[in-house]
Amino acid sequence: MASALRVQVSPSALFKTLSLRKTIKKNETELAIVIVSNGPGELNTWVQPVAEKLQAAFKCKQYSNSSTICLRLVLVPCPNATGNEKAVAEKWNIFEKIYLAKYFWQLLLNPKKYGFWPKKGIVIFLGGDQFWSILLSARLRYKNIAYIEWIARWPFWNDRIAAMSKDVKRLIPKHLKKRCVVVGDLMADIEKNNEKTNFLPNAKWIALLPGSKKAKLSIGVPFFLEVVDHLSKLIKDVNFLIPIAPTTSIEEIYHFSSSKNKFTKLYSSTIVKIETETKELPLKILYTNMGSKIYLIEKHPAHNFLCQCDLAITTVGANTSELGALCLPMIVVLPTQHLNVMEAWDGFLGIIGRIPILKNCIGWLISYWKLRNKKFMAWPNITANKMIIPERVGNISPKKIAEEACYWINSPEKLKRQKEDLRSLRGKQGAVLSLSREIINLISEIQINK
């Protein structure tokens, strides 16, 4: 009788085999949702609310259809990025994985190098260059859905287009319009806290938003500090606050007011000290060398504080859209007398402007061309296609801005009118929910077609 052939399998090898089978089984039912975004503005006003809404839906298991769904964030190259985006997104505890922008091209070339990717998935465009999301979805062979504010640049490659307005859909080729659904303005979903508790004492308050990116902060911090010092002389009963952007810090604000910033010497104001919380108001206080004090808001989002302000002085960017959604009157400032202002431009020109040699050679030409060919800078003005809020662009001084802010603060009727104009621009709330539903519908189609 022939003896049976015995194969000895070690316990460790058996465990690995069983684990592998379990992983394969899990991976077969897994589906990836990949959000593509870029800078701090889009991350906090678009990505966070949409990701939270999707996470809540999947926790309810209402839309999972027995599949394991993983939520990931891919940051893409952007001249406006601060480098702190990943750290901010990690605090939300939403994403299974977050991929840095500096590895984007390597991720495209070899996705497997950065972990397992399910066979099925969706790429959602929520900021940056639309083409990056097209490339990524093509590489991963995933479906693509893009949230579009103005123009859908690659509608042939978008499986779904979630439009901010009917104007977006109108510009899409006729045979592709069926791919587009108008979901509304994501910024309209910024909600005020309806609690009766006042966070700030009853007084006149001016919010200062010098930016969240180094290119803007290097100019904005010393410029805005001097504005405050001038305003403190013009109006005795006014208070100031700076909402610290999540991608920056108090230490960074302090840094850009010091001699380490080459632009500080061009302005008269600096920070002399920062005090800890007081009993009257649990906020840190920044003091300038002229004796002015500015309250620092570290809580994010700072909507509750901003809603109690009378006026904001801000740089250009997504913050103008956020302030507009809060119906907060504002003055938009862009001092172009500094060569490096163009480092903050979006897109290809912004990338060119960051190259040291080209920056010195053609920096001024890029800024000049951009300013001449861009009709409006602030999002409310762009949306309305007319001047609703004042934009001060050019060789401007802190003293002039302080004088204009004083005029606005002393003109309550004008402030009220600007607030009403901003309110008229706000779309109906519910865009986040509508976009989430479109994403979930696309997930359902993928699962049905498995």
MOHU-V818383 format. One record per backbone hydrogen bond with DSSP energy under -0.5 kcal/mol. NH is the residue of the N-H (numbers start at 1). CO is the residue of the C=O. If there is no record, write none. Layout:
NH/CO
NH/CO
//
This chain:
6/4
8/6
10/8
14/10
15/11
16/12
17/13
18/14
19/15
20/16
21/17
22/18
23/19
24/20
25/21
26/22
27/23
28/24
29/25
29/26
30/26
30/27
31/68
32/120
33/70
34/32
34/122
35/33
35/72
36/124
37/74
43/39
44/40
45/41
46/42
47/42
48/43
50/46
51/47
52/48
53/49
54/50
55/51
56/52
57/53
58/54
59/55
60/56
61/58
62/57
63/57
67/64
68/29
69/67
70/31
70/68
72/33
72/70
73/97
74/35
75/73
75/99
76/37
81/78
88/84
89/85
90/86
91/87
91/88
92/89
93/90
94/89
96/71
97/71
99/73
103/100
104/101
107/103
108/104
109/105
110/106
113/110
114/111
115/112
120/30
122/32
123/143
124/34
124/122
125/123
125/145
126/36
126/124
132/129
133/129
134/130
135/131
136/132
137/133
138/134
139/135
140/136
141/137
142/137
143/121
145/123
146/160
147/125
148/146
148/162
153/151
155/152
157/154
158/154
159/144
159/157
160/144
161/179
162/146
163/161
163/181
164/148
168/165
169/165
170/166
171/167
171/168
172/169
176/173
177/173
177/174
179/176
180/177
181/161
183/163
183/181
184/163
186/184
188/185
189/186
190/187
191/189
194/192
203/201
204/237
206/239
207/311
208/241
209/313
216/213
217/213
218/214
219/216
220/216
221/217
223/219
224/220
225/221
226/222
227/223
228/224
229/225
230/226
231/227
232/228
233/229
233/230
234/230
235/231
238/235
239/204
241/206
242/295
243/208
244/242
244/297
245/243
248/245
253/249
254/250
255/251
256/252
257/254
258/255
261/258
262/260
264/261
266/263
267/264
272/287
273/287
275/285
278/281
278/283
283/281
284/296
285/275
286/294
287/273
288/292
289/270
291/288
294/286
295/240
296/284
297/242
297/295
298/296
305/302
306/302
307/303
308/305
309/306
310/205
311/205
312/329
313/207
314/312
314/331
315/209
320/317
321/317
321/318
322/318
323/319
324/320
325/321
326/322
327/324
328/323
329/327
331/312
332/390
333/314
334/392
336/334
336/394
337/394
338/335
341/338
342/339
343/340
344/341
345/342
350/346
351/347
352/348
353/349
354/350
354/351
355/352
356/354
359/355
360/356
361/357
362/358
363/359
366/362
367/363
368/364
369/365
370/366
371/367
372/368
373/369
374/370
375/373
382/378
383/379
384/380
385/381
386/381
388/386
390/330
392/332
392/390
393/391
394/334
396/394
401/397
402/398
403/399
404/400
405/401
406/402
407/403
408/404
409/405
410/406
411/408
414/411
415/411
416/412
417/413
418/414
419/415
420/416
421/417
422/418
423/419
424/420
425/421
425/422
426/422
426/423
434/430
435/431
436/432
437/433
438/434
439/435
440/436
441/437
442/438
443/439
444/440
445/441
446/442
447/443
448/444
449/445
450/447
//
